[in-house]
Amino acid sequence: MEIALLAFFTAGYFVLSGADFGIGMLLPYLGRSPEERGRVLAAITPFFLTNEVWLVAAVGFLMGAFPVLEGELLAGNYAAFTALLLGWVARDAGIWLRGRADRAAWRAGCDAAVVAGSWAVALSWGFVLAGSAGAPPPLLAVAVVALAGLFAVHGLALAALRLRGGPEGRARRPFAAAGGRTARAPAPGRTARTLAPGRTAYALTSGGMVLVCLAAGSRLPLAENLADPATLALLTPATLVLAPLLVASQVWLWRVLAPVRTG
């Protein structure tokens, strides 16, 4: 049960937050102007803090249920986790501070922080996951780049869903003074849908994220590093109560906040 709960929270984090970071990685491609990049970031702004709660739950459960393994993972990947945290802070700061000043240079700097931070997080997680999955040193760099690419494609799939008026592309609207002609979907949504159309792409990339997590977790000595029974007797029931609440809040958020209309 404890291993299943850890896998659930970890996979949930990578499926949800992985797409956020993927969008940040592709921000210059999805948004060609400051206004377009603002709309791209608006697609993830309501979600990224809630998505990060999944990592808090995963790390908290790892520390409680697998305390020895948690210390070994941190010690063995200290440099990667340091880069990950720095990139995470840079990405979040870029998103939060972007609208604080109405200057082109300020927005450009914040956009650069989002892109650089997102790439740092994706590459750092790629290193941790590839190393945990047992990738041999000659292939480690290739695996890290491939996993970062999965983050990017996953973000592209989410952008295709979020940057539209609905799942079938109902984001078109009449021009204000064009005699009834219909406007084309602006660049952010159109670009994403060209390469990752519809829910199918998001489902496939989500499945890829889950498989990567399972592959990395299967190589870890989880069963051998469980906490004592007294700790698990308190921790596991509490976590079983938390899990459906976290899922329910995520579903509610996705239903309440409609896709960003880019047209």
Secondary structure as UniProt FT lines:
FT   HELIX           2..25
FT   HELIX           27..30
FT   HELIX           34..42
FT   TURN            43..47
FT   HELIX           48..65
FT   HELIX           67..76
FT   HELIX           78..97
FT   HELIX           98..100
FT   HELIX           104..132
FT   TURN            133..134
FT   HELIX           137..162
FT   TURN            167..168
FT   TURN            176..177
FT   TURN            179..180
FT   HELIX           187..195
FT   HELIX           198..218
FT   HELIX           223..225
FT   HELIX           229..256
//
